[in-house]
Amino acid sequence: MHPFVLWFHKLGSPPYFHRLAGRFLPWLYALALLAGAMGLYGGLVIAPADYQQGDAFRMIYVHVPCAYMSLFAYALMAANSFVALVWRIKLSETLAMASAPIGAAFTFIALVTGSLWGKPMWGTWWTWDARLTSELVLLFLYLGVIGLHHAIEDARQAARAAAFLALIGIVNLPIVHYSVLWWNTLHQGQTLATAKISPSMAWPLLSMIFATQVYFFASLLARARATLLALEAGKDWVRQIALTQKVDAHG
């Protein structure tokens, strides 16, 4: 068997994944903190005020990364949902369901910061703009997946039912992404892809996008590890972890 294929099969093993994720977690959190601190300092202190929006544009350094991650997290959740439904891999079920609360949090922050940014720019906290409305639908989809997952007592059956809903909701992703192109919308176009942005403004934004993505993966691994321990409770490898922690706690 090819070494990569062998590694991929090993990764699907809960005890192997738990150990591997545990090694990466401290590094991911540290990297996210460093990149986030650099991005915020660059965006809030170094970057000049926008010639039209003034200092109000600085909301971009939180809003854009969270909006991007709201789509990325859902895409990853849907991909793991597909794998879970087709091949019934426990780790994919776990990763799909662990993605939902994190993605919902990013989507909520994107909506709130967008509203705060929209007030001085548009003169209103909310408008039924195509981008805003489809992003709100995305939040409802996340909440629907989370609610369905917790509504069924059997954990694996609940994950499969919620995974099916996640796959249905993926049709909303291109609507969110392309809404500013398909319809006459108040929302500005893609900041980095179409707009001319000064390098002094661009690098803090890229740093914040990187930081939020790394933080997402760190949170995903942490949630997945905790979920796997609950799902595998009673198995030898979980007992061994509990015994080791008990010994460490007592010196």
Secondary structure by P-SEA (a helix, b strand, c coil): ccaaaaaaaaaacaaaaaaaaaaaaaaaaaaaaaaaaaaaaaaaccccccccccccccccccaaaaaaaaaaaaaaaaaaaaaaaacccaaaaaaaaaaaaaaaaaaaaaaaaaaaaaaaaccccccccaaaaaaaaaaaaaaaaaaaaaacccaaaaaaaaaaaaaaaccaaaaaaaccccccccccccccccccccccccaaaaaaaaaaaaaaaaaaaaaaaaaaaaaacccaaaaaaaaaaaaaaac
